[in-house]
Amino acid sequence: MTSGKYFDDLSVGDTFETGGITLTEGAIINFALTHDPQPFHVNKVAATESIFGGIIASGFQTIALTFRLFRDTGVLSGTNMGGHGMDEVRWLVPVFPGDTLHVRVTVEVLTPSRSKPDRGTVRFRYQTYNQNDVEVLSLTIDHVMARRK
Protein backbone atom coordinates (compact mmCIF):
# COMPACT_ATOMS: atom_id res chain seq x y z
CA MET A 1 0.00 0.00 0.00
CA THR A 2 1.32 3.41 -0.96
CA SER A 3 1.11 6.23 1.55
CA GLY A 4 4.08 8.34 0.51
CA LYS A 5 4.40 11.25 -1.84
CA TYR A 6 4.48 10.57 -5.54
CA PHE A 7 6.84 12.46 -7.84
CA ASP A 8 3.77 14.40 -9.07
CA ASP A 9 2.86 15.48 -5.52
CA LEU A 10 6.15 17.31 -5.04
CA SER A 11 7.20 20.84 -5.96
CA VAL A 12 10.61 22.48 -5.87
CA GLY A 13 10.95 24.11 -2.46
CA ASP A 14 8.73 21.64 -0.59
CA THR A 15 10.26 21.06 2.83
CA PHE A 16 9.80 18.19 5.28
CA GLU A 17 10.82 18.17 8.94
CA THR A 18 11.58 14.99 10.85
CA GLY A 19 11.32 13.95 14.44
CA GLY A 20 14.48 13.64 16.49
CA ILE A 21 16.79 10.94 17.74
CA THR A 22 19.27 11.16 20.61
CA LEU A 23 22.57 9.35 20.27
CA THR A 24 23.97 7.49 23.24
CA GLU A 25 27.64 6.79 23.71
CA GLY A 26 26.87 3.08 23.50
CA ALA A 27 25.06 3.44 20.18
CA ILE A 28 27.96 5.47 18.77
CA ILE A 29 30.57 2.94 19.88
CA ASN A 30 28.52 -0.07 18.73
CA PHE A 31 28.02 1.39 15.26
CA ALA A 32 31.69 2.33 14.98
CA LEU A 33 32.97 -1.04 16.14
CA THR A 34 31.24 -2.62 13.16
CA HIS A 35 31.48 0.09 10.51
CA ASP A 36 34.08 2.74 11.35
CA PRO A 37 36.41 1.65 14.18
CA GLN A 38 38.56 4.74 14.38
CA PRO A 39 39.89 5.53 17.88
CA PHE A 40 37.84 8.72 18.33
CA HIS A 41 34.65 6.68 17.72
CA VAL A 42 35.43 3.67 19.94
CA ASN A 43 38.08 4.50 22.56
CA LYS A 44 37.31 7.04 25.30
CA VAL A 45 40.96 7.70 26.14
CA ALA A 46 42.04 8.13 22.52
CA ALA A 47 38.95 10.24 21.82
CA THR A 48 39.71 12.55 24.75
CA GLU A 49 43.22 13.06 23.38
CA SER A 50 41.94 13.70 19.84
CA ILE A 51 41.05 17.06 18.30
CA PHE A 52 37.42 16.31 19.25
CA GLY A 53 38.03 16.01 23.00
CA GLY A 54 35.76 12.98 23.32
CA ILE A 55 33.84 10.24 21.55
CA ILE A 56 32.06 11.39 18.39
CA ALA A 57 29.66 9.63 16.06
CA SER A 58 30.88 8.31 12.76
CA GLY A 59 29.83 10.49 9.86
CA PHE A 60 28.45 7.34 8.25
CA GLN A 61 26.23 6.80 11.28
CA THR A 62 25.01 10.37 10.98
CA ILE A 63 24.16 9.78 7.31
CA ALA A 64 22.33 6.54 8.13
CA LEU A 65 20.32 8.18 10.92
CA THR A 66 19.55 11.15 8.67
CA PHE A 67 18.06 8.88 6.04
CA ARG A 68 16.19 6.85 8.67
CA LEU A 69 14.61 9.97 10.15
CA PHE A 70 13.40 11.08 6.71
CA ARG A 71 12.16 7.61 5.89
CA ASP A 72 10.16 7.64 9.14
CA THR A 73 8.17 10.71 7.96
CA GLY A 74 6.38 8.49 5.43
CA VAL A 75 7.23 10.72 2.45
CA LEU A 76 9.03 7.82 0.74
CA SER A 77 6.61 5.03 1.79
CA GLY A 78 5.69 2.93 -1.22
CA THR A 79 6.83 5.53 -3.76
CA ASN A 80 10.63 5.52 -3.39
CA MET A 81 12.09 3.24 -6.07
CA GLY A 82 15.74 3.62 -5.05
CA GLY A 83 18.39 6.18 -5.67
CA HIS A 84 20.93 7.34 -8.24
CA GLY A 85 23.48 8.67 -5.81
CA MET A 86 24.54 11.01 -3.07
CA ASP A 87 26.44 14.23 -3.59
CA GLU A 88 27.80 17.23 -1.73
CA VAL A 89 28.30 15.32 1.54
CA ARG A 90 29.59 17.70 4.21
CA TRP A 91 30.19 16.81 7.84
CA LEU A 92 30.07 20.27 9.35
CA VAL A 93 30.23 19.74 13.12
CA PRO A 94 30.98 16.62 15.20
CA VAL A 95 28.07 14.72 16.73
CA PHE A 96 28.61 13.82 20.39
CA PRO A 97 26.87 11.43 22.75
CA GLY A 98 23.70 13.10 24.02
CA ASP A 99 23.15 15.11 20.84
CA THR A 100 19.62 14.97 19.45
CA LEU A 101 19.46 15.10 15.68
CA HIS A 102 16.59 16.21 13.47
CA VAL A 103 16.48 16.70 9.72
CA ARG A 104 15.07 19.16 7.20
CA VAL A 105 14.66 17.79 3.68
CA THR A 106 13.94 20.11 0.75
CA VAL A 107 13.02 19.29 -2.84
CA GLU A 108 15.65 20.94 -5.06
CA VAL A 109 15.11 19.44 -8.54
CA LEU A 110 12.36 17.37 -10.19
CA THR A 111 13.31 15.50 -13.37
CA PRO A 112 10.71 13.29 -15.07
CA SER A 113 12.18 10.18 -16.68
CA ARG A 114 12.31 10.43 -20.47
CA SER A 115 12.28 6.67 -21.01
CA LYS A 116 10.12 5.42 -18.12
CA PRO A 117 6.91 7.44 -17.63
CA ASP A 118 6.12 5.70 -14.33
CA ARG A 119 8.91 7.52 -12.49
CA GLY A 120 11.04 10.61 -12.04
CA THR A 121 14.12 11.68 -10.10
CA VAL A 122 13.83 13.98 -7.11
CA ARG A 123 16.93 15.70 -5.79
CA PHE A 124 16.43 16.16 -2.07
CA ARG A 125 18.70 18.40 0.03
CA TYR A 126 19.15 16.84 3.47
CA GLN A 127 20.24 19.09 6.34
CA THR A 128 20.78 17.53 9.75
CA TYR A 129 20.78 19.66 12.90
CA ASN A 130 21.58 19.03 16.54
CA GLN A 131 19.48 20.11 19.53
CA ASN A 132 20.96 23.63 19.30
CA ASP A 133 19.88 23.94 15.64
CA VAL A 134 23.51 23.80 14.54
CA GLU A 135 23.82 22.12 11.15
CA VAL A 136 25.99 19.01 11.52
CA LEU A 137 25.53 17.39 8.08
CA SER A 138 24.47 18.44 4.60
CA LEU A 139 24.05 16.24 1.53
CA THR A 140 21.89 15.65 -1.52
CA ILE A 141 20.36 12.38 -2.64
CA ASP A 142 18.73 11.72 -5.99
CA HIS A 143 15.71 9.48 -5.29
CA VAL A 144 13.81 7.70 -8.04
CA MET A 145 10.14 8.25 -7.17
CA ALA A 146 7.02 6.66 -8.63
CA ARG A 147 4.61 8.81 -10.65
CA ARG A 148 0.85 8.68 -10.38
CA LYS A 149 -0.71 6.44 -13.03
Secondary structure, DSSP 8 states (H G I E B T S, - for coil): ---S--GGG--TT-EEEEEEEE--HHHHHHHHHHH---HHHH-HHHHHHSTTSS----HHHHHHHHHHHHHTTTTTTTTEEEEEEEEEEEE-S---TT-EEEEEEEEEEEEE-SS-TTEEEEEEEEEEE-TT--EEEEEEEEEEEE---
